[in-house]
Amino acid sequence: MRTIFVFLFSIICIMETFSQNKTIDRQPYAAGRFYTADKQTLSNDISRLFQSCPKTSASWNVRAIISPHAGYVFSGKIAAEAFHSIPENTIYKNIFIIGSSHVMAFDGASVYGSGDYITPLGKVTVNREIAAKLISDNKVFNYPENAHLQEHSLEVQMPFIQAYFKETPDIVPIIIGTQNEYTVRKIADALRPYFTRDNLFVISSDFSHYPSYADAERTDSITSDGISSGNPQTFLKTIRKNSDEGVPGLLTSMCGWTSGLTLLYLIEGNKNLEIRHIDYCNSGDSPYGNKSEVVGYHAFTVIDKQKMTEKSDGPASDIVFTKAEKNQLFRIAESSIRTKLYENKKIVLDEKDMTPSLKRELGAFVTLKVDGALRGCIGRFISSDPLYNVVEESALSSAFEDPRFTPLTREEFEKTEIEITVLGPLKRINDISEIVLGRHGIYIKKGYRSGTMLPQVATENKWTVEEFLGYTSRDKAGIGWTGWKDAELYIYEGVVLRR
């Protein structure tokens, strides 16, 4: 009997492992319900919605938006205005789409990472690497993916993303199942390393549910003020006050309040971020609705005021790449190593094949890993050479000249993962409070000794700022754990490219 049990248990484990590794795309659920399932009709519908939007300021750097998720005949106009607040041709690395569950409750968040999201307009690629890291590093994200299967709040945003961006960024779809504000703060803390200028956060939420038209306008205005305060506690007090007032028919003043709270926790205390209200309507304004029981819809945008005055050749957050450019950089790195290994010569690159972004004079590091372990990392902080040349040379140096390792072998190369970090300029700082973990790399210089660590190292190791400084000071600059305290400190931003 024991033998049979062990055999059956082994089979179950194998089946479970297989199911975890299997790619399963999330199929449309809201198509035909909240928006048309016909591809051409949907494309035309969204195009008309965008055409009716007011002109957007070209100087805005949008970090996040709040967009409704009802049927397009009711909230499509407001959703289009939320996305249209983003200047045309803006490029993001990833879009984090966050909604609160309408289907099931659980004490955390669920991120979909088994496959991609499908809509009538095609496939939206999920960044499975980020999804897997959120799950592995944070218990609060360890909840089932089936929370996504019949949830409309994220899916309704997808066609707008596909239609608005010329090259659709990867997405990270997240459903929040808790109503515990302390758990929501944990979710925000886990997302904080990704709340950077090269990622967009889309908060999916409608507002008042089922009061009269007049009551909805009043309640939604109060909720709008709570969000615009940028203060999580002010917002929570507003939600509670609305609930306590006993407005006839009011089920909730914001169905995605936990998602909105997540955003407020992320921007809390950041004076460079400004929340702007874009527009409002409710279902009573639609020819398909009535005014006795309505649902409210707001559009908000979160703007980085600091970025609005920066020059285009400023920090690394201005350094963004299309998927084609990203793939070209990886081809350069891989080809340079492969050609050296198998033909013992350098590749020849043609400047005519390079886009303007790849010709910029930027520093870069190329990191090599084999089976997850570091196998080489060399690069340049600053450069008078074009980026594509820096990547080529750094890849070769990382593979064959890193003094910590023997030259890379052909066998190792076939298992090598390549990571490219493109660097912005160095900035001297006098206060370590200026260091933002996950965004800044640090460079320490004392006399003739110096050392650096890239931005991602701190978040990968879950270090505090002091630990980040200590390890860099001791292990890289060789001036001891506290040597940074009387050394020159510099920060820089890095755009990390991964496959």
C-alpha positions as CSV (number, residue, x, y, z in Angstrom):
1,M,0.0,0.0,0.0
2,R,2.8,2.4,0.9
3,T,4.5,1.7,-2.4
4,I,1.3,2.5,-4.3
5,F,0.9,5.8,-2.3
6,V,4.4,6.9,-3.0
7,F,3.9,6.1,-6.7
8,L,0.7,8.1,-6.9
9,F,2.2,11.0,-5.0
10,S,5.1,11.0,-7.5
11,I,2.7,11.1,-10.4
12,I,0.8,14.0,-8.9
13,C,4.0,15.9,-8.3
14,I,5.1,15.4,-11.9
15,M,1.7,16.5,-13.2
16,E,1.8,19.6,-10.9
17,T,5.3,20.5,-12.1
18,F,4.2,20.1,-15.7
19,S,1.2,22.3,-15.2
20,Q,3.3,25.0,-13.6
21,N,5.7,25.1,-16.6
22,K,3.0,25.0,-19.2
23,T,2.2,28.2,-21.1
24,I,-1.5,29.0,-20.8
25,D,-2.7,32.3,-22.3
26,R,-5.5,34.1,-20.6
27,Q,-8.5,34.1,-23.0
28,P,-10.9,37.0,-23.4
29,Y,-13.8,37.0,-20.9
30,A,-15.2,40.6,-21.3
31,A,-15.2,40.5,-25.1
32,G,-18.8,40.5,-26.2
33,R,-19.9,41.7,-22.8
34,F,-18.1,45.0,-22.0
35,Y,-16.8,45.6,-25.6
36,T,-17.4,44.1,-29.0
37,A,-15.6,40.9,-29.8
38,D,-15.2,41.9,-33.5
39,K,-11.7,43.0,-34.2
40,Q,-12.4,45.6,-36.8
41,T,-15.4,47.1,-35.0
42,L,-13.4,47.2,-31.7
43,S,-10.5,49.0,-33.5
44,N,-12.9,51.5,-35.0
45,D,-14.6,52.1,-31.7
46,I,-11.4,52.9,-29.8
47,S,-10.1,55.1,-32.7
48,R,-13.3,57.2,-32.4
49,L,-12.9,57.5,-28.7
50,F,-9.3,58.7,-29.0
51,Q,-10.2,61.1,-31.7
52,S,-12.7,62.9,-29.4
53,C,-10.1,63.4,-26.6
54,P,-8.6,66.9,-26.0
55,K,-5.0,67.5,-26.9
56,T,-2.4,66.4,-24.3
57,S,0.6,68.4,-23.2
58,A,3.7,67.1,-24.9
59,S,5.8,67.9,-21.8
60,W,3.9,65.6,-19.5
61,N,5.8,62.5,-18.1
62,V,2.9,60.3,-17.0
63,R,3.8,57.7,-14.3
64,A,0.3,56.4,-13.7
65,I,-3.3,56.7,-14.7
66,I,-6.6,55.8,-13.1
67,S,-9.0,54.5,-15.8
68,P,-12.6,53.0,-15.6
69,H,-13.5,49.5,-16.6
70,A,-17.2,49.5,-17.4
71,G,-18.7,48.8,-20.8
72,Y,-17.3,51.0,-23.5
73,V,-20.7,52.5,-24.2
74,F,-20.7,53.9,-20.6
75,S,-17.1,54.6,-19.6
76,G,-15.1,54.3,-22.9
77,K,-14.8,58.1,-23.3
78,I,-13.3,58.5,-19.8
79,A,-10.9,55.6,-20.3
80,A,-9.7,57.0,-23.6
81,E,-9.1,60.3,-21.9
82,A,-7.0,58.6,-19.2
83,F,-4.8,57.0,-21.8
84,H,-4.7,60.1,-24.0
85,S,-3.2,62.0,-21.1
86,I,0.0,60.2,-22.0
87,P,1.9,62.1,-24.7
88,E,2.0,60.3,-28.1
89,N,5.1,58.3,-28.8
90,T,5.9,57.8,-25.1
91,I,7.8,54.5,-24.6
92,Y,7.5,52.4,-21.5
93,K,9.3,49.2,-20.6
94,N,6.3,47.7,-18.9
95,I,2.8,48.5,-17.9
96,F,1.6,47.3,-14.5
97,I,-2.2,46.9,-14.7
98,I,-3.8,46.7,-11.2
99,G,-7.4,46.0,-10.4
100,S,-9.4,44.9,-7.4
101,S,-11.2,41.5,-7.7
102,H,-14.9,41.4,-8.5
103,V,-14.9,37.6,-8.4
104,M,-13.2,36.2,-5.3
105,A,-11.5,37.3,-2.1
106,F,-8.1,36.4,-0.9
107,D,-5.5,37.9,1.5
108,G,-3.1,39.4,-1.1
109,A,-2.6,39.8,-4.8
110,S,-2.6,37.5,-7.8
111,V,-0.2,38.2,-10.7
112,Y,-0.7,36.3,-14.0
113,G,2.5,34.8,-15.3
114,S,1.6,31.5,-17.0
115,G,1.0,33.1,-20.4
116,D,-0.1,36.2,-22.2
117,Y,-3.4,38.1,-22.3
118,I,-5.5,37.6,-25.4
119,T,-8.0,40.2,-26.8
120,P,-9.8,40.5,-30.2
121,L,-6.9,42.8,-31.2
122,G,-4.3,40.1,-30.5
123,K,-1.9,39.1,-27.8
124,V,-0.6,41.3,-25.1
125,T,2.8,40.0,-23.8
126,V,3.1,39.4,-20.1
127,N,6.5,40.0,-18.5
128,R,6.8,36.6,-16.9
129,E,10.1,37.3,-15.4
130,I,8.7,40.1,-13.2
131,A,5.6,38.1,-12.5
132,A,7.7,35.2,-11.3
133,K,9.9,37.4,-9.2
134,L,6.9,39.1,-7.5
135,I,5.6,35.6,-6.6
136,S,9.0,34.2,-5.4
137,D,10.0,37.2,-3.4
138,N,6.7,38.2,-1.8
139,K,4.2,36.0,0.1
140,V,1.6,38.6,-0.5
141,F,1.6,37.7,-4.2
142,N,1.4,34.0,-3.7
143,Y,-2.2,33.6,-4.8
144,P,-3.9,31.6,-7.6
145,E,-3.9,32.9,-11.1
146,N,-7.5,31.8,-11.6
147,A,-8.5,35.1,-10.1
148,H,-7.9,36.5,-13.6
149,L,-10.0,34.1,-15.6
150,Q,-13.4,35.8,-15.1
151,E,-12.2,39.2,-14.0
152,H,-13.1,42.0,-16.4
153,S,-11.3,45.0,-14.8
154,L,-7.9,44.3,-16.3
155,E,-9.0,43.0,-19.6
156,V,-11.1,46.0,-20.4
157,Q,-7.9,48.1,-20.3
158,M,-6.0,45.9,-22.8
159,P,-7.5,47.1,-26.1
160,F,-6.8,50.7,-25.2
161,I,-3.2,49.8,-24.5
162,Q,-2.9,47.9,-27.8
163,A,-4.5,50.7,-29.8
164,Y,-2.7,53.6,-28.1
165,F,0.9,52.5,-28.1
166,K,2.7,52.1,-31.4
167,E,4.7,49.2,-29.9
168,T,2.8,47.6,-27.1
169,P,4.9,47.3,-23.9
170,D,5.0,44.1,-21.9
171,I,2.3,44.0,-19.1
172,V,2.3,42.8,-15.5
173,P,-1.4,42.0,-14.7
174,I,-2.3,42.2,-11.0
175,I,-5.6,41.4,-9.2
176,I,-5.9,42.5,-5.5
177,G,-8.2,40.2,-3.5
178,T,-7.8,41.8,0.0
179,Q,-9.6,44.7,1.7
180,N,-7.0,44.9,4.4
181,E,-5.2,48.3,4.2
182,Y,-2.1,46.9,5.9
183,T,-1.9,44.0,3.3
184,V,-2.3,46.6,0.6
185,R,0.7,48.5,1.9
186,K,2.7,45.2,1.6
187,I,1.6,44.9,-2.0
188,A,2.7,48.5,-2.6
189,D,6.1,47.8,-0.9
190,A,6.6,44.8,-3.2
191,L,5.8,46.9,-6.3
192,R,7.9,49.9,-5.2
193,P,11.2,48.8,-7.1
194,Y,9.1,48.8,-10.3
195,F,7.5,52.2,-9.8
196,T,10.0,54.0,-11.9
197,R,9.9,56.5,-14.7
198,D,10.2,53.8,-17.4
199,N,7.1,51.8,-16.2
200,L,3.5,52.9,-16.4
201,F,1.0,52.0,-13.7
202,V,-2.7,51.6,-14.8
203,I,-5.2,51.6,-11.9
204,S,-8.5,50.1,-13.1
205,S,-11.5,51.3,-11.1
206,D,-15.0,52.7,-11.4
207,F,-16.4,54.9,-8.7
208,S,-19.8,55.2,-7.1
209,H,-22.1,52.2,-7.7
210,Y,-25.9,52.6,-8.0
211,P,-26.9,55.9,-6.3
212,S,-29.0,58.4,-8.1
213,Y,-27.4,60.7,-10.7
214,A,-27.2,63.7,-8.4
215,D,-25.9,61.6,-5.4
216,A,-23.3,60.1,-7.7
217,E,-22.0,63.4,-8.8
218,R,-21.7,64.6,-5.2
219,T,-20.1,61.4,-3.9
220,D,-17.7,61.1,-6.8
221,S,-16.6,64.6,-6.3
222,I,-15.8,63.9,-2.7
223,T,-13.9,60.8,-3.6
224,S,-12.0,62.7,-6.3
225,D,-10.8,65.1,-3.7
226,G,-9.6,62.2,-1.5
227,I,-7.5,60.8,-4.3
228,S,-6.2,64.2,-5.4
229,S,-4.9,64.8,-1.9
230,G,-2.2,62.1,-2.6
231,N,-2.5,61.1,1.1
232,P,-3.5,57.5,1.7
233,Q,-5.1,58.3,5.1
234,T,-7.1,61.2,3.7
235,F,-8.3,58.9,1.0
236,L,-9.3,56.1,3.5
237,K,-11.2,58.6,5.6
238,T,-13.1,59.8,2.5
239,I,-14.1,56.2,1.6
240,R,-15.3,55.5,5.2
241,K,-17.2,58.8,5.4
242,N,-19.0,58.1,2.1
243,S,-19.9,54.7,3.4
244,D,-21.2,56.1,6.7
245,E,-23.4,58.8,5.2
246,G,-26.0,56.2,4.1
247,V,-26.5,57.5,0.5
248,P,-29.5,55.7,-0.9
249,G,-28.4,52.9,-3.2
250,L,-24.6,53.5,-2.8
251,L,-22.9,50.1,-2.7
252,T,-19.4,51.5,-2.9
253,S,-17.8,54.9,-3.7
254,M,-14.9,53.2,-5.5
255,C,-15.0,49.5,-6.4
256,G,-11.2,49.5,-6.9
257,W,-10.3,51.4,-3.8
258,T,-7.6,48.9,-2.8
259,S,-6.0,49.5,-6.2
260,G,-6.2,53.2,-5.7
261,L,-4.8,52.9,-2.2
262,T,-1.8,50.9,-3.7
263,L,-1.1,53.8,-6.0
264,L,-1.3,56.4,-3.2
265,Y,1.1,54.3,-1.0
266,L,3.5,54.3,-3.9
267,I,3.5,58.1,-4.4
268,E,3.2,59.0,-0.8
269,G,5.7,61.7,0.2
270,N,7.1,62.1,-3.4
271,K,6.8,65.9,-4.0
272,N,7.8,65.5,-7.6
273,L,4.6,63.6,-8.4
274,E,1.3,65.4,-9.0
275,I,-2.2,63.9,-9.3
276,R,-4.3,65.6,-11.9
277,H,-8.0,65.0,-12.5
278,I,-8.8,64.6,-16.3
279,D,-12.5,64.1,-16.6
280,Y,-15.7,62.6,-15.1
281,C,-19.0,61.2,-16.2
282,N,-21.4,58.5,-15.0
283,S,-23.6,56.0,-16.7
284,G,-26.5,58.3,-16.6
285,D,-24.7,60.4,-19.2
286,S,-24.9,57.6,-21.7
287,P,-27.9,57.1,-24.0
288,Y,-27.8,53.5,-22.8
289,G,-28.1,54.3,-19.1
290,N,-30.7,55.8,-16.7
291,K,-30.4,58.4,-14.0
292,S,-31.9,56.4,-11.1
293,E,-29.1,54.0,-10.5
294,V,-25.7,55.0,-12.0
295,V,-22.0,54.1,-11.9
296,G,-19.4,56.9,-11.8
297,Y,-16.2,57.1,-13.9
298,H,-13.2,59.3,-13.2
299,A,-9.9,59.6,-15.2
300,F,-6.8,60.7,-13.3
301,T,-3.2,61.0,-14.3
302,V,0.0,61.1,-12.2
303,I,2.6,63.4,-13.6
304,D,6.3,63.6,-12.7
305,K,6.9,67.3,-12.4
306,Q,10.6,67.0,-12.2
307,K,10.8,65.2,-15.6
308,M,8.7,68.0,-17.2
309,T,11.6,70.4,-16.9
310,E,14.5,68.0,-17.6
311,K,16.3,68.0,-20.9
312,S,16.0,65.0,-23.1
313,D,19.7,64.1,-22.6
314,G,19.3,64.0,-18.9
315,P,18.9,61.0,-16.6
316,A,18.7,57.4,-17.7
317,S,14.9,57.4,-17.2
318,D,14.9,59.3,-20.5
319,I,16.7,56.3,-22.1
320,V,14.1,54.0,-23.4
321,F,14.2,51.5,-26.2
322,T,11.7,49.9,-28.5
323,K,11.5,46.1,-28.5
324,A,13.4,46.1,-31.8
325,E,16.2,48.2,-30.4
326,K,16.4,46.0,-27.3
327,N,16.6,42.9,-29.4
328,Q,19.3,44.5,-31.6
329,L,21.5,45.2,-28.5
330,F,21.2,41.6,-27.4
331,R,22.1,40.4,-30.9
332,I,25.2,42.6,-30.8
333,A,26.2,41.2,-27.4
334,E,25.6,37.6,-28.4
335,S,27.2,37.8,-31.8
336,S,30.3,39.5,-30.5
337,I,30.9,36.7,-28.0
338,R,29.9,33.9,-30.4
339,T,32.2,35.3,-33.2
340,K,35.1,35.5,-30.9
341,L,34.6,32.0,-29.5
342,Y,34.1,30.2,-32.8
343,E,36.0,32.4,-35.3
344,N,38.4,34.3,-33.1
345,K,37.6,37.6,-34.7
346,K,35.4,40.7,-34.0
347,I,32.1,41.3,-35.7
348,V,31.7,44.2,-38.1
349,L,28.8,46.6,-37.2
350,D,27.4,49.0,-39.8
351,E,26.3,52.4,-38.3
352,K,23.6,52.6,-41.0
353,D,21.8,49.7,-39.3
354,M,21.6,51.6,-36.0
355,T,18.8,53.8,-34.8
356,P,19.5,57.2,-33.2
357,S,19.0,55.7,-29.7
358,L,21.7,53.1,-30.3
359,K,24.1,55.9,-31.5
360,R,23.9,57.9,-28.4
361,E,27.1,58.3,-26.4
362,L,26.1,56.3,-23.3
363,G,27.8,54.1,-20.8
364,A,26.7,50.5,-20.4
365,F,27.6,47.3,-18.5
366,V,27.1,43.8,-19.8
367,T,26.4,41.1,-17.2
368,L,26.7,37.4,-17.9
369,K,25.2,34.7,-15.8
370,V,25.4,30.9,-16.1
371,D,22.7,28.9,-14.2
372,G,21.8,32.1,-12.3
373,A,25.4,32.7,-11.1
374,L,27.5,35.7,-12.1
375,R,30.0,34.8,-14.8
376,G,31.2,38.3,-15.8
377,C,30.3,41.9,-15.6
378,I,32.3,44.7,-17.2
379,G,31.3,48.1,-18.8
380,R,31.8,51.8,-18.9
381,F,30.3,54.6,-16.9
382,I,30.7,57.2,-19.5
383,S,31.6,57.0,-23.1
384,S,32.4,59.1,-26.2
385,D,31.6,56.1,-28.3
386,P,28.1,55.1,-29.5
387,L,26.1,52.7,-27.3
388,Y,26.2,49.9,-29.8
389,N,30.0,49.9,-29.7
390,V,30.0,50.0,-25.9
391,V,27.7,47.0,-25.7
392,E,29.9,45.1,-28.2
393,E,33.1,45.8,-26.3
394,S,31.6,45.3,-22.8
395,A,30.2,41.9,-23.9
396,L,33.6,40.8,-25.0
397,S,35.3,42.1,-21.9
398,S,32.7,40.4,-19.6
399,A,33.2,37.1,-21.4
400,F,36.9,37.0,-21.7
401,E,38.6,39.7,-19.6
402,D,36.8,39.8,-16.2
403,P,39.7,39.2,-13.8
404,R,37.4,37.3,-11.4
405,F,36.8,34.5,-13.9
406,T,38.5,32.4,-16.5
407,P,37.5,33.1,-20.2
408,L,34.1,31.9,-21.1
409,T,34.0,28.5,-22.8
410,R,31.8,27.4,-25.7
411,E,29.9,25.0,-23.4
412,E,29.2,27.8,-20.9
413,F,28.1,30.2,-23.7
414,E,25.2,28.0,-24.7
415,K,23.8,28.4,-21.1
416,T,24.7,32.1,-20.7
417,E,22.1,34.7,-19.8
418,I,22.9,38.2,-20.9
419,E,21.8,41.4,-19.1
420,I,22.5,44.9,-20.4
421,T,22.4,48.0,-18.2
422,V,22.5,51.3,-20.0
423,L,23.7,54.1,-17.8
424,G,22.8,57.8,-17.4
425,P,25.3,60.4,-16.2
426,L,26.9,60.5,-12.7
427,K,25.5,62.9,-10.2
428,R,27.4,63.9,-7.1
429,I,25.3,63.8,-3.9
430,N,25.8,65.0,-0.4
431,D,22.9,63.2,1.4
432,I,22.3,59.5,1.1
433,S,18.5,60.2,1.3
434,E,18.9,61.1,-2.4
435,I,19.5,57.4,-3.2
436,V,16.4,55.5,-4.4
437,L,16.8,51.8,-4.2
438,G,16.1,50.0,-7.5
439,R,16.5,53.2,-9.4
440,H,20.0,54.4,-8.6
441,G,23.3,52.7,-8.9
442,I,26.1,54.1,-6.7
443,Y,29.7,55.0,-7.4
444,I,32.1,55.6,-4.4
445,K,35.5,57.3,-4.8
446,K,38.1,57.9,-2.1
447,G,41.6,58.9,-3.2
448,Y,42.7,56.5,-5.9
449,R,40.2,53.8,-4.8
450,S,36.7,53.6,-6.3
451,G,33.9,51.1,-6.8
452,T,30.3,50.8,-8.0
453,M,27.3,48.6,-7.9
454,L,24.4,48.7,-10.4
455,P,20.9,49.7,-9.4
456,Q,19.4,46.2,-9.6
457,V,22.0,44.7,-7.1
458,A,20.4,46.4,-4.1
459,T,16.8,45.2,-4.9
460,E,18.0,41.7,-5.8
461,N,19.6,41.4,-2.4
462,K,16.9,43.3,-0.6
463,W,19.5,45.7,0.9
464,T,18.8,48.9,2.8
465,V,20.5,52.1,1.5
466,E,23.1,51.7,4.3
467,E,23.8,48.1,3.3
468,F,24.0,49.1,-0.4
469,L,26.7,51.7,0.6
470,G,28.5,49.4,2.9
471,Y,28.8,46.5,0.5
472,T,29.9,48.8,-2.3
473,S,32.4,50.6,0.0
474,R,33.9,47.4,1.3
475,D,33.7,44.9,-1.6
476,K,34.1,47.2,-4.6
477,A,36.0,50.3,-3.5
478,G,38.1,48.4,-0.9
479,I,37.8,51.2,1.7
480,G,35.9,49.3,4.5
481,W,32.3,49.1,5.5
482,T,32.0,52.7,6.7
483,G,34.5,54.2,4.2
484,W,31.7,55.7,2.2
485,K,31.0,58.2,5.0
486,D,34.0,60.4,4.1
487,A,34.2,59.5,0.4
488,E,32.8,61.1,-2.7
489,L,29.4,59.6,-3.5
490,Y,27.7,59.6,-6.9
491,I,24.5,58.2,-8.1
492,Y,23.4,57.2,-11.6
493,E,20.3,55.7,-13.2
494,G,20.4,52.5,-15.2
495,V,18.0,51.1,-17.7
496,V,18.2,47.3,-17.2
497,L,17.5,45.2,-20.3
498,R,16.6,41.6,-19.9
499,R,15.3,39.0,-22.3
